[in-house]
Amino acid sequence: VTALAGITIVEIAERPAGEYTARLLADFGAEVIKVERPGGAPTRSMGPFKNGESTLFHYFNANKKSVVLDLADPADRATLDRLLARANGLIDDHDEAWGAARGLTSAEVAAAHPHLVHAIITPFGQGAPLEWQIARPINVINAGGWAYHSPSETPPDKPPLKGAGRFLPDYESAIDAATCVLASLHRQRKTGAGQFIDISEVEVQLNRVDCVLDRMLAGEAEPGPERTAYDMGGPGTSFACRDGHVYLFMTSKSHWKGLCELMGNPDWAQAFREDWLEFDCTRDNVVRFREHFTAWIADKEKMPITEAAQKGGVAMVPVSTAADLPQNEQFVHRGFFQKFDHPAFGEVAFPMACYKLSASPVAIRTAAPALGAHDPEVEAR
Amino acid sequence: MPLPDRGGPLAGVRVLELTKVWAGPYAGKMLAHLGAEVIKIESATNLDEMRAYGGVDINSAPYFLSINQEILSVQVNMKTAAGLDLVKQMVAASDIVIDNIRPGAMERSKLDYESLKQIKPDIIQCSIKMWGTDGPLGYQTGYAPCFAALSGLTALVGHEGETPKGMNIRYGDSTAGACAALACIAALHHRERTGEGQFIDLSAVETMTSLVGDSLFAYSVTGEVPQPDGNFHPEMCPHGAYPCANGEWLSIAVASDAEWQSLCEVLGAADLAGDARYATLAGRLASRHALDRALGGITAAQEAGDLAERLRLAGVPAFRSQSSLDLCGDGWLWGREAYRMVSDHNNGTRPIIGPAWRMEPDAAKVETGAPLLGEHNDYVYREILGLPQDRVDDLIARKVID
């Protein structure tokens, strides 16, 4: 049983932001009809590739159907209207000029299909200067502040970072977009009426740091040019060990006591006050601690040492790699990776959702479609 | 008195929160900003730490005020039997219950899903835990940087060749909360269609993992382990953040040879434009470190905002890397109401970071700041539960309402 059975979403998005929004809805059981331009979606030609197929495309477009429409062509554009007349939602992530050229502005869609939930995800939201709307994920995460402040403690001469992978802001925006679309579909169930949803990717970035940035807006904390303005201080960071890295987080006397015991109470540790993390956490002490700890942890293996740490009440964890996760006992227990016999790739493991719904679990049911695989089906409607 | 109608797509949905710190309250905020009526269960003897940070008055704690707009607060001492009974009466009148308290705590209070279902058969319950609700590591608790490290995300974030330091230490909680809100609304749809409630078991670690899903899927297919890669992008070059005057940085993403030529023209870099090594993406990628240094040498003397504007007008995606100071003073964000004012008990008004969406028509109003402790006791006890005033007075006297 799926949560969104009976819901149809038309996706005209062509970037991961919109594709992942619709994928989240497809995983919940919505029928997602992906409209692809002749020649195929741009993500089909983005790597990494295997057997000539894009892993990226296949990740973001599982559980969907594909139809090919040239939305600049009047006949195909009319076909889209036929689809929209029977659909519940429309997902777009193009700039406003693109929509205007195809009769797909918010006003035009609302006039033609008042029942429809219509979401457009753009870097700065509707109404931004046209030249801003070409922003790419690295521009979004820089405009929104997370890049400037990542990693924590980045020195002034090191560049801000784009985040994990190529599309971190796209994922974040998709979560908000899917949430809004689902909320609006809930209203549609009650009223029969649609809504227009304007998602700003940069504003999603801001919202995710509400309790840090808002205190600055409100004058309770001082904003500034420092790269460390979001940091918390303290010794927490990643450290290299024999087979990778660990992350250590410490804020309390009990954390420190536990760590000292784990290390066998070395002499150097005695030089620190037992409550130094709370009351004597100076820059010098952090540096001194890290020097000693870096040497101590260097020859340890990440899994056994972090397991021992956890048992002693120390918040030290392995920095997991992509290769570690499928073997991690908790991930295995929860079935986070769904094994799937993939037509293009053979046996694969799909990373799934972070939520397990007891009555309507999400799942990969079908691989991403071949280009235009559902043209006949849609033609027949 | 009934509360004013705020509108919005989740109007009529009632959410009960047993949440603390950030991830759980953020889920409540998302739902409230979509129009749900979100009631936070609080107690003077068991406060949300966010009411304490900042050290002054629990009703004007900065961290708390920055998250909990349009949230209602009701006081209940859950360590008393009478208090637990009141919570159960609230459950009976709610659609969704969200918690992010310690593993096992809901079960000990007989507020686990099986128990809640006895009270309200179609209840939706969402529990947010670091590792989810069960499993061999389910007992562990942690902080955002820990679950980012465990998730596989941290391993991908670092300057090339260095220890992966991950995203800023603040990253993680809010995204877990956002995913909880998403799952709760999906469950509402399931209930609308089938009449059935359900339990949502959310793992904060897996939230972070899902944000690198494409990288992990690619690993599953190709066997190549993704690495911390700075600002590297296999399909765009130049792609990175470049130093500018006054310690500023400028993000640039070049996806085509035409954009490359435009970049060189704006920078006045005829030598780079004519350099055969850089004529194609493959060539630029092969020499990207030298290219980044050459570009940095040119951008270093320029003002980031001005250069970004000139690049964008030439069709090259570019934007200043914004500091907290830049963000607080950003005219576009203020003008678009990315920041907006809500009511505030001390100062009259307070700026907040508003929702990242606009809806038309029928957006939910977001106008009321975070609640005083117990501000909505009367509403919850008198209006929703229908208790007589003398009974409420008695509960206050017995410190059940505290």
Interface residues (C-beta under 8 A of the other chain):
Chain A: V1 T2 A3 L4 A5 G6 I7 P16 L24 F28 M46 G47 P48 K50 T55 L56 H58 Y59 F60 S106 F124 G125 Q126 G127 A128 E131 W132 I134 A135 R136 P137 I138 N139 V140 I141 N142 A143 G144 G145 W146 A147 Y148 H149 S150 P151 S152 E153 T154 P156 D157 K158 P159 P160 L161 K162 G163 A164 G165 R166 F167 L168 Y171 E172 S173 I175 D176 A177 A178 T179 C180 L182 A183 S184 L185 H186 R187 R189 K190 Q195 F196 I197 D198 I199 S200 E201 V202 E203 V204 L206 N207 R208 V209 D210 C211 V212 L213 D214 R215 M216 L217 A218 E220 A221 P223 G224 P225 E226 R227 A229 Y230 D231 M232 G236 T237 S238 F239 A240 H245 V246 Y247 F249 Q310 A315 V317 P318 V319 S320 T321 A322 A323 D324 L325 P326 E329 Q330 F331 H333 R334 F336 F337 H342 F345 V348 A349 F350 P351 M352 A353 C354 Y355 K356 L357 S358 A359 S360
Chain B: G8 P9 L10 A11 G12 V13 W22 Y26 K29 M30 L34 G35 M50 G54 P62 Y63 L65 S66 I67 Y113 C126 W131 G132 D134 G135 P136 L137 G138 Q140 G142 Y143 P145 C146 A148 A149 L150 S151 G152 L153 T154 A155 L156 V157 G158 H159 T163 P164 K165 G166 M167 N168 I169 R170 Y171 S174 T175 A176 A178 C179 A180 A181 L182 A183 I185 A186 A187 L188 H189 H190 E192 R193 T194 E196 G197 Q198 F199 I200 D201 L202 S203 A204 V205 E206 T207 T209 S210 L211 V212 G213 D214 S215 L216 F217 A218 Y219 S220 V221 T222 E224 V225 P226 G230 N231 H233 P234 E235 M236 H239 G240 A241 Y242 P243 G247 W249 S251 A253 A255 R312 L313 G315 P317 A318 F319 R320 S321 Q322 S323 S324 L325 D326 L327 C328 W332 L333 R336 A338 Y339 R350 P351 I352 I353 G354 P355 A356 W357 R358 M359 E360 P361 D362
